[in-house]
Structures are given as C-alpha cells and as structure tokens.
Amino acid sequence: MRYSRIFACCVGILLILTNCSIYAESLLEVYRHALVNDPQFKQAQANLYAAQENLPIARAALLPLLNLQANVAYNNQNYTQDAAFAENGDYTSTALYLNLNQPILNYGLWKSLESAHASVKSATATYCYAQQDLIVRTVKAYLSVLQANDILKYTRASKAAFAEEYDNAKQKHDVGLASVTDVYDAQARYDHAVAQEINNINSLENNLEALHEITNHYYQVLNGLSEKGIPLSTPIPDNIDLWAQKAAAQNYRLQSQHFNVESAKANIGVQAANNLPTLELQGTFSDQRQYDRTLLITNKNEDLVYQLSTIALGVNWDIFSGGSVIAETRQARYQYAASSAEEETIYRQVVSATRQAFLGVILTARKYRLMFPQLDHPKAPWHRPKPAIRLALEHYWMFWTTPLSCIKINKPMP
C-alpha cells in the first residue's frame, strides 16, 4: 500500500511537469492571442472598415439619383360655377412623381472622390502600422515578464546567500568570533534583500498585468528564450543612410500621413468648387389622377388622368454666398499646410529614430564583443543547438501568506 501511494505521487508529479511543458505558451501563441483580443488593434481594424466606406459614399454622388414620390388623397371641391369644370363634391385622387438627376459636370464631386481615395489609403497604412505596433508591444510585454522573473530569481538567490551570512554572523557572535556590528550588517543586507524581493514581485505582477492588458489572458506557463542565444550581428548593409532611406520609404506611419496630405489637398478643390457652376441632366415623370368626376360639359362621370414627362439640362451656380466659400477654401489651404508640416515632422522622427537604432545596434554589438570576446568564438552558444528553456509560472496573490510568485525554469532532459 505504501509503495502504491509513492508510485501514484510520482505519476502525479510527472503529469504536472509534462503538462507544464506541453501547455507552455510561446511568443507566437501569445501574439495570436493579442491579435484577437487587443482593443487598440480592434479599434484600428474598425477604423479601417469605416474609412473604406468613404469610397462608395463619394462615388454614389456621381451616379444617377432616382427619386419616387406617391400619394393618395381624399378631396372636397367647392368651386364657383364659373371656375368649375366639374361638379362640386368629394372625390379621390392619386399622384405619382418620378425624378431622375444625373450629374454631368461637378468639379466638387470629383475632388471629393479623390479625397476619399486618399483617406482609404491613409486608413490602410494606419492599420498596417497598428499591426506592427501590436507585434512590438506584445514582444516587449513578453520579454518584460521574462526579465522580471530573472531579476526576481537573482534577488531570491541573493536573499538566500544573505540569510546564510546572517546565520553565520550570529553563530560567530555567540562564540565571540564576530562583533555585534557584523551581525547588524549581515541583518541589514538580508532585510534589504527581502525588501528588494517584495519590490521585484510587484514588478513581475505589473508586467503580467501589462501582458494581460494586450492579450486578455493570464498565463501560467511561458516559454523562455532559447539557450542558443541571440547572435550579435550588425545590420546588413552597413550603411546608415541606406537604412534611413528605406525607413522613409516603407514606414506605415509616414505613408498614412502622406495620404492625409493628399486628402487635405483634394479638400481645397472641394471647397473651391462650391463657387463653380454645376451641370446635371434632369428627368421627371408625373401621373395625377382624379376618380369619378362629373364633368359639366358632358355631364358624365369620368376619371381624369394627367401625365407629364420632361427631360432637361439644369445649371446651378451660387454666385455669392456671403463669403463662406472663400473662407472655407482659405481654411482648407491652412489645413493642408498643417498636414504637410505634420508629414515633415513624422519624416524627421522616422529618419532620426532609424539612425539612432542603427547606431544603438552597432554600439551594443561592439560593447559586448569587447566585454565578452568568447561571443565570437565558433563554440559560442548560438553555434550549437540546445533545447529551449521552459518557464512555468506559479501565480500567487497574497505573497505574505503564500509562496511568492515566480516563474520556474524547467529544462528538458538532454
């Protein structure tokens, strides 16, 4: 019976360790969760869908407009004898009106369509930028959890060492081999490590909450970085100006603002067109009927039918509108200038950030090669494959009554 219990406990522990290894969340899986649950990315996606509707809305204004109106009325006629063509009394009437308008020449509508095209392109670039931003935010949050866990493990190891030093100092003091000052110093180092551990636990919890904010998941198991390491390679090609040019040409944030500038430029034409004449084709058809009317001429009850069809060219020109068109056009020009200045600002930020990132990578690689020359050795960690580190998370809320939260490292057997 005793051996069966021991065997059952061993099997349970093995299953727990196996589950931790199987259900460890990798960075790719965490990103997939973020892709589905991140509210900022959902907002960018909804904004894209909303902006895409600007194009059919603007295009609809250039297509024919067909309008139908109809009514049924009950009438009571009471004319004088001289003015009447039918006897007075009650009768029923119906009316049907069909109107067709087709813009032929409208400069403002075409500029609105141009502005809509630019706004859709801008929203698409913004959506692509949101995708890249989601990747960056997810990776930062993921690595921050791993970093906070490593710091906490280091602090706990230091605390254990300080606790041992404190015990040794007390034992030496009891036998007269150490002064009370040594005991107090050892206790101070231990107390500082305890306080640092509490602070690091809070930092780990905060980073876990930041990851949850993006993914809407609380993770119990996370995969760590591979033991193969990350090679400290420099950018290829080694040309800072070329990288700056690529960033200026491919940065989605800059592209989005560029299309905003084009949209603002088209809006100038939209406002100025309000002072230009428009030409449209107009077609109408009307059908009016009066039922059961007694005509005075024939003294018979008849249904009166009146139908009219027309087709015309209509011109509309607002010659003077109180100066609003001039003011709105001037306002659109200022908005275009502001949008252009914003594009230049983003361009300089992108180029500056790219050059700083390039120099930062070069500096970091050189610094670590000087500090650790073995990193360039053919037997460096990334030159030989090793199993990846698994990180299992045990999450506790009350650190003063339960074991403190930490990510445990489980290395698979070689």
C-alpha positions as CSV (number, residue, x, y, z in Angstrom):
1,M,0.0,0.0,0.0
2,R,2.8,2.3,0.9
3,Y,4.6,1.7,-2.4
4,S,1.4,2.2,-4.4
5,R,1.0,5.6,-2.8
6,I,4.6,6.6,-3.6
7,F,4.1,5.4,-7.2
8,A,0.8,7.4,-7.5
9,C,2.6,10.5,-6.2
10,C,5.4,10.1,-8.7
11,V,3.0,9.7,-11.6
12,G,1.1,12.8,-10.5
13,I,4.3,14.9,-10.4
14,L,5.3,13.5,-13.8
15,L,2.0,14.5,-15.2
16,I,2.3,18.0,-13.7
17,L,5.7,18.5,-15.2
18,T,4.5,17.1,-18.6
19,N,1.6,19.5,-18.6
20,C,3.8,22.4,-17.8
21,S,6.0,21.5,-20.8
22,I,3.1,20.8,-23.2
23,Y,1.0,23.8,-22.4
24,A,3.8,26.4,-22.3
25,E,2.8,29.5,-24.2
26,S,5.3,30.5,-26.8
27,L,5.7,34.1,-28.0
28,L,3.9,33.3,-31.2
29,E,0.9,31.9,-29.3
30,V,0.8,35.0,-27.1
31,Y,0.9,37.2,-30.2
32,R,-2.0,35.2,-31.7
33,H,-4.0,35.9,-28.5
34,A,-3.1,39.6,-28.8
35,L,-4.2,39.6,-32.4
36,V,-7.7,38.6,-31.4
37,N,-8.1,40.4,-28.1
38,D,-6.1,43.6,-28.2
39,P,-8.6,46.6,-28.1
40,Q,-6.2,49.0,-29.8
41,F,-5.8,46.7,-32.8
42,K,-9.6,46.1,-32.9
43,Q,-10.1,49.9,-33.0
44,A,-7.6,50.3,-35.9
45,Q,-9.4,47.5,-37.7
46,A,-12.8,49.1,-37.2
47,N,-11.5,52.5,-38.3
48,L,-10.2,50.9,-41.5
49,Y,-13.6,49.3,-42.3
50,A,-15.3,52.7,-41.6
51,A,-12.8,54.6,-43.8
52,Q,-13.3,52.1,-46.6
53,E,-17.0,53.2,-46.8
54,N,-15.9,56.7,-47.7
55,L,-15.2,55.5,-51.3
56,P,-18.7,54.2,-52.2
57,I,-20.2,57.2,-50.4
58,A,-18.2,59.6,-52.6
59,R,-18.8,57.5,-55.7
60,A,-22.6,57.4,-55.1
61,A,-22.8,61.2,-55.6
62,L,-21.6,60.8,-59.2
63,L,-24.2,58.2,-60.1
64,P,-27.8,58.8,-61.1
65,L,-30.2,59.7,-58.3
66,L,-33.7,58.3,-58.8
67,N,-36.5,59.5,-56.5
68,L,-40.1,58.3,-56.3
69,Q,-42.9,60.1,-54.6
70,A,-46.6,59.0,-54.4
71,N,-49.7,59.9,-52.5
72,V,-53.4,59.1,-52.3
73,A,-55.8,61.9,-51.2
74,Y,-59.4,62.4,-50.4
75,N,-60.6,65.8,-51.7
76,N,-63.7,68.0,-51.2
77,Q,-64.2,70.5,-54.1
78,N,-66.3,73.7,-53.7
79,Y,-65.6,76.0,-56.6
80,T,-67.9,78.7,-58.0
81,Q,-69.9,77.8,-61.1
82,D,-67.8,80.0,-63.4
83,A,-64.5,78.4,-62.3
84,A,-65.6,74.8,-62.1
85,F,-65.1,72.3,-64.9
86,A,-66.6,69.5,-62.8
87,E,-69.4,69.4,-60.3
88,N,-68.6,70.2,-56.7
89,G,-68.3,67.3,-54.3
90,D,-66.0,64.7,-52.9
91,Y,-63.6,62.6,-54.9
92,T,-60.4,60.6,-54.6
93,S,-57.1,61.4,-56.3
94,T,-53.7,59.8,-56.7
95,A,-50.3,61.3,-57.7
96,L,-47.1,59.7,-58.8
97,Y,-43.8,61.6,-59.3
98,L,-40.6,60.1,-60.6
99,N,-37.4,62.3,-60.6
100,L,-34.0,61.4,-62.2
101,N,-30.9,63.5,-61.7
102,Q,-27.5,62.7,-63.2
103,P,-24.5,65.0,-62.5
104,I,-22.7,65.8,-65.8
105,L,-20.2,68.5,-64.7
106,N,-19.5,68.8,-61.0
107,Y,-15.9,69.5,-60.1
108,G,-16.5,69.3,-56.3
109,L,-17.9,65.7,-56.5
110,W,-14.8,64.5,-58.4
111,K,-12.5,66.2,-55.9
112,S,-14.5,64.5,-53.1
113,L,-13.9,61.2,-54.8
114,E,-10.2,61.9,-54.9
115,S,-10.1,62.8,-51.2
116,A,-12.0,59.6,-50.4
117,H,-9.4,57.5,-52.3
118,A,-6.6,59.2,-50.2
119,S,-8.4,58.7,-46.9
120,V,-8.9,55.0,-47.6
121,K,-5.2,54.6,-48.4
122,S,-4.3,56.5,-45.2
123,A,-6.5,54.2,-43.1
124,T,-5.0,51.2,-44.7
125,A,-1.5,52.4,-43.8
126,T,-2.6,53.2,-40.3
127,Y,-4.0,49.6,-40.0
128,C,-0.7,48.2,-41.1
129,Y,1.2,50.4,-38.6
130,A,-1.2,49.1,-35.9
131,Q,-0.2,45.5,-36.8
132,Q,3.5,46.4,-36.4
133,D,2.8,48.2,-33.2
134,L,1.0,45.2,-31.8
135,I,4.0,43.0,-32.6
136,V,6.3,45.4,-30.8
137,R,4.0,45.8,-27.8
138,T,3.5,42.1,-27.4
139,V,7.2,41.3,-27.6
140,K,8.1,44.0,-25.1
141,A,5.4,42.8,-22.7
142,Y,6.5,39.2,-23.1
143,L,10.2,39.9,-22.6
144,S,9.5,42.2,-19.7
145,V,7.8,39.3,-17.9
146,L,10.9,37.1,-18.5
147,Q,13.2,39.9,-17.4
148,A,11.2,40.5,-14.2
149,N,11.3,36.8,-13.5
150,D,15.1,36.6,-13.9
151,I,15.6,39.6,-11.6
152,L,13.3,38.0,-9.0
153,K,15.3,34.7,-9.2
154,Y,18.5,36.6,-8.8
155,T,17.1,38.5,-5.8
156,R,15.9,35.4,-4.1
157,A,19.3,33.8,-4.6
158,S,20.9,36.8,-3.0
159,K,18.5,36.7,-0.2
160,A,19.3,33.1,0.5
161,A,23.0,33.9,0.5
162,F,22.5,36.9,2.8
163,A,20.4,34.7,5.1
164,E,23.2,32.2,5.3
165,E,25.7,35.0,6.1
166,Y,23.4,36.3,8.8
167,D,23.2,32.9,10.4
168,N,27.0,32.5,10.3
169,A,27.4,36.0,11.8
170,K,25.1,35.2,14.7
171,Q,26.9,31.9,15.3
172,K,30.3,33.6,15.3
173,H,29.0,36.3,17.6
174,D,27.7,33.7,20.0
175,V,31.2,32.2,20.3
176,G,32.9,35.5,20.3
177,L,34.4,35.4,16.9
178,A,32.4,38.3,15.5
179,S,31.3,41.7,16.8
180,V,27.7,42.8,17.0
181,T,28.3,45.2,14.2
182,D,29.0,42.3,11.9
183,V,25.6,40.8,12.9
184,Y,23.8,44.1,12.3
185,D,25.5,44.5,8.9
186,A,24.5,41.0,7.8
187,Q,20.9,41.5,9.0
188,A,20.8,44.8,7.1
189,R,21.9,43.1,3.9
190,Y,19.3,40.4,4.4
191,D,16.5,42.9,5.2
192,H,17.4,44.9,2.1
193,A,17.2,41.7,0.0
194,V,13.8,40.9,1.5
195,A,12.5,44.4,0.6
196,Q,14.0,44.1,-2.9
197,E,12.3,40.8,-3.3
198,I,8.9,42.3,-2.5
199,N,9.6,45.1,-5.0
200,N,10.6,42.6,-7.7
201,I,7.5,40.6,-7.0
202,N,5.4,43.7,-7.6
203,S,7.3,44.4,-10.8
204,L,6.6,40.9,-12.0
205,E,2.9,41.2,-11.2
206,N,2.8,44.5,-13.0
207,N,4.4,43.1,-16.1
208,L,2.0,40.2,-16.1
209,E,-0.9,42.6,-15.9
210,A,0.6,44.6,-18.8
211,L,0.7,41.3,-20.9
212,H,-2.9,40.6,-19.8
213,E,-4.0,44.1,-21.0
214,I,-2.9,43.2,-24.5
215,T,-3.9,39.5,-24.7
216,N,-6.8,39.3,-22.2
217,H,-5.1,36.1,-20.9
218,Y,-3.4,35.2,-17.6
219,Y,-0.6,32.8,-18.4
220,Q,0.5,30.0,-16.1
221,V,3.3,28.7,-18.4
222,L,5.6,30.7,-20.7
223,N,8.4,29.6,-22.9
224,G,11.7,31.2,-22.2
225,L,14.4,32.3,-24.6
226,S,16.4,29.5,-26.4
227,E,19.8,28.6,-25.0
228,K,21.2,29.1,-28.5
229,G,21.1,32.8,-27.7
230,I,20.8,35.8,-30.0
231,P,23.8,36.5,-32.3
232,L,25.1,40.0,-32.0
233,S,25.1,40.7,-35.8
234,T,25.3,44.2,-37.2
235,P,22.8,45.5,-39.8
236,I,23.5,44.4,-43.4
237,P,24.2,46.5,-45.4
238,D,26.3,48.5,-43.1
239,N,25.1,51.9,-44.4
240,I,23.1,54.2,-42.1
241,D,21.9,56.4,-44.9
242,L,20.5,53.5,-46.9
243,W,18.6,52.3,-43.8
244,A,17.2,55.8,-43.3
245,Q,16.0,55.9,-46.9
246,K,14.3,52.6,-46.6
247,A,12.6,53.7,-43.4
248,A,11.4,56.9,-45.0
249,A,10.0,54.9,-48.0
250,Q,8.4,52.0,-46.0
251,N,7.3,53.4,-42.7
252,Y,3.5,53.0,-42.5
253,R,3.0,55.9,-40.2
254,L,4.7,58.2,-42.6
255,Q,2.7,56.7,-45.5
256,S,-0.5,57.3,-43.7
257,Q,0.3,61.0,-43.1
258,H,1.3,61.3,-46.8
259,F,-2.1,60.2,-47.9
260,N,-3.7,62.6,-45.3
261,V,-1.8,65.4,-47.1
262,E,-3.2,64.3,-50.4
263,S,-6.7,64.2,-48.9
264,A,-6.3,67.7,-47.5
265,K,-5.1,68.9,-50.8
266,A,-8.2,67.5,-52.6
267,N,-10.4,69.1,-49.9
268,I,-9.2,72.5,-51.2
269,G,-10.8,71.7,-54.5
270,V,-13.9,70.5,-52.8
271,Q,-14.4,73.8,-51.0
272,A,-13.4,76.0,-54.0
273,A,-15.9,74.1,-56.2
274,N,-18.8,75.4,-54.2
275,N,-18.4,78.7,-56.1
276,L,-18.4,77.0,-59.5
277,P,-21.5,76.2,-61.7
278,T,-22.7,72.6,-61.9
279,L,-24.5,70.9,-64.8
280,E,-26.8,68.0,-64.5
281,L,-29.4,66.0,-66.5
282,Q,-32.8,66.2,-65.1
283,G,-35.7,63.9,-66.0
284,T,-39.2,63.8,-64.5
285,F,-42.4,61.9,-64.9
286,S,-45.7,62.6,-63.2
287,D,-49.0,60.8,-63.2
288,Q,-52.0,62.5,-61.5
289,R,-55.5,61.0,-61.4
290,Q,-58.9,62.1,-60.2
291,Y,-61.5,59.4,-59.9
292,D,-65.3,59.5,-60.5
293,R,-65.6,63.2,-61.5
294,T,-68.8,64.5,-63.1
295,L,-67.8,66.9,-65.9
296,L,-70.1,69.9,-66.6
297,I,-69.5,69.7,-70.3
298,T,-70.5,66.1,-70.9
299,N,-72.4,65.6,-67.6
300,K,-70.7,62.2,-67.3
301,N,-68.7,60.5,-64.6
302,E,-65.2,60.0,-65.8
303,D,-61.7,59.5,-64.4
304,L,-59.3,62.4,-65.1
305,V,-55.7,61.5,-65.9
306,Y,-52.9,64.0,-66.2
307,Q,-49.4,62.7,-67.2
308,L,-46.3,64.8,-67.9
309,S,-42.7,63.7,-68.9
310,T,-39.8,66.1,-69.1
311,I,-36.1,66.0,-69.7
312,A,-33.8,69.0,-69.3
313,L,-30.3,70.2,-68.6
314,G,-30.1,72.1,-65.3
315,V,-27.4,74.6,-64.3
316,N,-26.9,75.6,-60.7
317,W,-24.5,78.4,-59.8
318,D,-24.2,80.0,-56.4
319,I,-22.7,83.3,-57.5
320,F,-22.5,84.8,-54.0
321,S,-22.9,83.1,-50.6
322,G,-21.8,85.7,-48.2
323,G,-18.1,85.0,-48.5
324,S,-18.4,81.5,-46.9
325,V,-16.9,79.7,-49.9
326,I,-13.8,82.0,-49.8
327,A,-13.4,81.5,-46.1
328,E,-13.8,77.7,-46.3
329,T,-11.3,77.5,-49.2
330,R,-8.8,79.5,-47.2
331,Q,-9.4,77.3,-44.2
332,A,-8.8,74.2,-46.3
333,R,-5.5,75.6,-47.5
334,Y,-4.3,76.2,-43.9
335,Q,-5.3,72.6,-43.0
336,Y,-3.3,71.4,-46.0
337,A,-0.3,73.4,-44.8
338,A,-0.7,71.9,-41.3
339,S,-0.9,68.4,-42.6
340,S,2.2,68.9,-44.7
341,A,4.1,70.2,-41.7
342,E,3.0,67.1,-39.8
343,E,4.3,64.9,-42.6
344,E,7.7,66.6,-42.4
345,T,7.7,66.2,-38.6
346,I,7.0,62.5,-38.9
347,Y,9.6,62.1,-41.6
348,R,12.3,63.6,-39.4
349,Q,11.2,61.5,-36.5
350,V,11.4,58.3,-38.6
351,V,14.8,59.1,-40.0
352,S,16.1,60.1,-36.6
353,A,14.8,57.0,-34.9
354,T,16.2,54.8,-37.6
355,R,19.7,56.4,-37.4
356,Q,19.6,56.1,-33.6
357,A,18.5,52.5,-33.7
358,F,21.3,51.7,-36.2
359,L,23.9,53.3,-34.1
360,G,22.5,51.6,-31.0
361,V,22.8,48.2,-32.5
362,I,26.3,48.9,-33.7
363,L,27.3,50.2,-30.2
364,T,25.7,47.3,-28.3
365,A,27.4,44.7,-30.5
366,R,30.8,46.3,-30.2
367,K,30.4,46.8,-26.4
368,Y,29.5,43.2,-25.7
369,R,32.2,41.9,-28.0
370,L,34.8,43.8,-26.0
371,M,33.3,42.7,-22.7
372,F,32.8,39.0,-23.8
373,P,35.3,38.1,-26.6
374,Q,34.1,34.5,-26.4
375,L,30.8,35.5,-28.0
376,D,32.6,35.5,-31.4
377,H,34.1,32.1,-30.8
378,P,32.8,29.3,-33.1
379,K,31.7,27.4,-30.0
380,A,29.5,30.3,-28.8
381,P,26.1,29.3,-27.5
382,W,24.3,30.1,-30.8
383,H,26.7,28.0,-32.8
384,R,25.4,24.8,-31.2
385,P,21.7,23.8,-30.8
386,K,20.4,23.3,-27.4
387,P,16.9,22.6,-26.0
388,A,14.8,25.7,-25.3
389,I,14.1,26.8,-21.7
390,R,10.6,26.3,-20.5
391,L,9.2,28.7,-18.0
392,A,6.4,27.6,-15.7
393,L,4.5,30.3,-13.8
394,E,3.1,29.9,-10.3
395,H,0.9,32.9,-9.6
396,Y,0.0,33.8,-6.0
397,W,-1.9,36.9,-4.8
398,M,-1.0,37.1,-1.1
399,F,2.8,36.9,-1.0
400,W,2.9,37.3,2.8
401,T,0.8,34.2,3.5
402,T,1.6,32.0,0.5
403,P,4.8,31.3,-1.6
404,L,5.9,34.3,-3.6
405,S,5.0,34.3,-7.3
406,C,7.9,33.4,-9.6
407,I,8.4,31.7,-13.0
408,K,10.2,28.4,-12.5
409,I,12.7,27.2,-15.1
410,N,12.3,23.6,-16.2
411,K,15.0,22.4,-18.5
412,P,14.1,19.2,-20.5
413,M,16.5,16.3,-20.2
414,P,19.2,16.2,-22.9
